[in-house]
Amino acid sequence: MKAALVAGFFEPVRSALQGRFPKQIEVSSLIWIRQAGMGREPNLGEFSSALARQLANGVREILAIVALLQDKEWVKVHVDRIVEEAKSRYQDADITVIFVQNAAGTELVCEKLREYALPDVEQITPEMVRTRLSGHKVLCVVLDCHTSFREALGRAGFPDCVWDECFEELTVPRGKNSNLMEVLHGKADGFSHLLYAWTGLRTLPSKVKKRYSGTALEGPTAADVVNIFKRWVLGQ
């Protein structure tokens, strides 16, 4: 899979990206990282988290376009360090960083993204889902009262006719998840794939993710996870 991070630019750049790459933003293959404050450096915490999340969920080709404001040369050092740490954990990752000194450089950012050729987002068909899953089912886990995975999949263009065939949702009651990781560890005997929204719960330990022979994807909300899953189904 392929993704791009655009970090630290002014709001007109964001508006331009929303107009020119709306589908890629919708499925999180193009991710906007805001400034730490008005006219300041990129939010490096958000940058680090977004990069780590993409890599943890299987993305191995990433372009980062980072604004480098005047007198903020130290940002380059920090970004390079974040990227090197990520590469040390994911040695098969191809991460390219481009530093741009014009934080209002809309056309330059868009040109770099066009050259990078983020995949187009196709319509999901029942046949696509069935073929990608190869007869295996997907376990979807979300905290009670949060947006369900069935709803999130529908909003992302997945046909509802494959829900009962390919998916099953585990809704976790509030305050009753102390043994959730043990439950998910055992559930891998019946499911090859896991979609997990961790808001209100906790992130997945690696020993649980490794139990799922297909893919184990996580994110703060069902919508975030479904965006990554959609790219996986499309082979992007």
N, C-alpha and C positions, 0 to 999 in steps of 0.2 A: 504494500500500500504506500501511497504517496501523500505528503501534506506540506503545507507552507505556513510559517508564522510571520506575521508582520507586526513589528514591535516599536512603540515609541513615537509614532508619527502624529501629526495634528489631525483634528477631526475631519477636515475636508478630504483627507486621504481615505479615511474610513467610509465616508459617504460614497466616494467614487468606487471603492471595492464592493460595497453593497449593491451598487448599480450594475457593475460589470461582471461580478462573480457571485451572484446571489445563491445559486445552487450549491456551489462549493462551500460557501459560508454556512448554509443550512445544514450540510452534513458534516461540518467541522473538518473538512480537508483544507480549508483556509481559516486561520485563526487570528483574530485581532488581539494584540496585547497593548493595553492602554499605557499612557504615561503615568509615572508615579504621582504626578501633580501637574498643574497647569504650567506648560513650558519646561517641564523637567525631563529627566531621563526615563527610559522605559521601565515599567514595573518589573524588576528582575525576578522577584518572587513568582509573579504570574508567568513570566517567561520560562523559568525553571520548571514550574509545575506543569505547564502545557507541554513542554518538550518531553518530560518524564512520562506524562500520561499517554502521549502518542506512541512512544517507544514501548511502553508496557502493554499497549493494546495491539502491537504487531506492526506498526508503521516503521519501515526501515529506510525510507528515502525522504529526507526533510530539507526544505529550504527555509532559512531564517533571514529575513530582511530587517535590519535593525537601524533605527535612526541614531546618528551620532552627533549630538548637538555641540556647538562651540563650547570649549572648555570642559567637555565631558569625556575626554579621552579615556578616563578610567573605566568607562562603561565597556569599552572593547576588552579590557583585561578580564572583567567579570564575566562577560558573555563567553569569551574564549574558555575560561575556566569551567563554566557550566557545561559547555559543549564537550570539552575534553573528559569531564567526569561522566557524562552520558555515554560517550564513545567507549570508555573503559568498561562500562557495564554491558553495553550492547555493541560488541566488536564487529558485528555484521552491518551496523547502521552506516548509512551514507548521509552525513549532515553537512550542508554547505551554508556558510554564513556570509552575507553581503552587508557591509556597513555603508550607509548613505548619510551624507552630511547635511542634506536638505530635508528637514522633517516635514516640509510641505510638498515634497516631490511626487505628486500624484502620478504623473505620466511615467516617471522612471520606475516607480514601484509596479505599476500595471504592466509595463514592458517586461520587467524581470519575471513577473508571474506568467505572462504569455509565453515567454521563452522556456520557462520551466514546464509548461504544458500540464497543468493540473487536469486530471481526467474529467470529462464531462459526466454529469450525473444522469444515468438512464432510468427509465421507468422499471419498477420491479414487477415481474410477472410471477404467477404461481410456479411456473416451470423453473424459473431461476432459483427460487427458494428451495424447491424440491431437489434440484440438481446439486446445489451447493451443499445441502445438508446430507445428501446421500442416504436418506432413510433414517437418520438420527434426529433425536428431538432436542429442543432447546429449553433449558430451565431458566425462567425469568424471576428475579428476586427484587422486591421493593418493599419499603416500609408502608404500613397501612396509612391511608388518607393521602398518599402521594399519587401523582399521575401513574396510572397502570402502564405496563408494557404493551398491553393490547391497544390502548389508546395511542401511545407513542408510536407504535408500529404503523397504525392507521394513518396518523398525521404525516408520517414519513413516506407514505405511498405503498406500504405493504398491503397486499390484498387480504381481506379478512377471511376469505375462504380457506386459507392455510393455517389459521390460528389453532383450531382443534387438532389438526393433523400434525403440526410441527412444533407447537409451543405449549408450555404449561407454566402458569404463574404461581409463585409462592409469595403470598402477602404476609409480611411479618408484623405481628401486633406490637404496638408500642410497649416498651418496658418488658418484653418477653422474648429477648433475643440472646440471652446469656450463652446458650449452647448452639447458636446459629452456625458457627464455623464447623462444629462437629456434624451438624445436620447436612450442611453443604458438602462436606467431605464424603459422607455416605451416599448422598444423592448422585454422585458421579458414577455409581454403579449402573444407574438407569438413564443417565443423560451424557451426551458427548460434548454439549455446548452449554455455557453459562453466560447469562446477561445479568449484571448485578448493579443496582443503583444504591450507592452507599450513604447518601444523606440520611442522618438519623441512626445509622448503623455504624459500621466501621469498614475500613478497606480490607480487601481480601489478602490473607497471607499467601505466600508463594506455594506453600505445600497444598493449599486448597486449589489454587489455579492449575497446578500441575496435574491434579487428579482428572481434569477434563481433557479428554484425548483430542477434541476438536479445537475449540477456541473458548477462552474465558475472558470476557470483556467487562470492564467496570468503569463507572463514572459517577458524578454527583447525582444525576437524575436519569430517569428512564430515557428521556429525549436525547441526552448526551450519549448514552450507551448505544441507542438505536442508530444514531448517526454513524458511529464507528462500525456497527454491525452491517449497516447498509453498504458501506464501502467494501466491507469484507465479502458480502454476497456478490457484489459487482466485480470483485477481483481487483479492486483499486488499491 
